[in-house]
């Protein structure tokens, strides 16, 4: 059965190649997740993340090129998670530098990883908001809160089954983070107003 042998040999070669690419993609995805987490920590610490971002972009580019002919692997959970983590770093950097999020094509990620990264960015903005509150900068905290609001309302436009876009969990988490941050900023705002009133009262009392 010559045809059987040819068919099986061809499929075997194809699957061997795909298995090898899968192993490389898995290692690359892990590296992207690790680099992304490290970059986000450095961003919050105010460190220079340029070398780490360059390494991260190179790894993402290599993975994207590797999977050009394997769209089924692009949709694998570990690959999408890696692109999601990378997307989050790109969004945070863009927000800090330009006050806006980049387009999916600017990041080089697909629609679903982009949306999931957008959801995670809400949590990062909450961290920035709380950091500003600790510094006593209520105005900057409010600025980050406003961006959280914008992203949350954008996410809420997506009402699809999880099989199409699994964003419902991100929406729920974003809602919770937004409500908590509103409360934190409101408390700080009221405390600032009270402090200003007391200062004003003390100033007038001192002049009398």
PyMOL commands that set and color helices and strands:
alter all, ss='L'
color gray80, all
select helices_A, chain A and resi 2-44+50-66+71-74+77-98+104-107+111-134+138-155+168-207
alter helices_A, ss='H'
color red, helices_A
deselect
rebuild
show_as cartoon
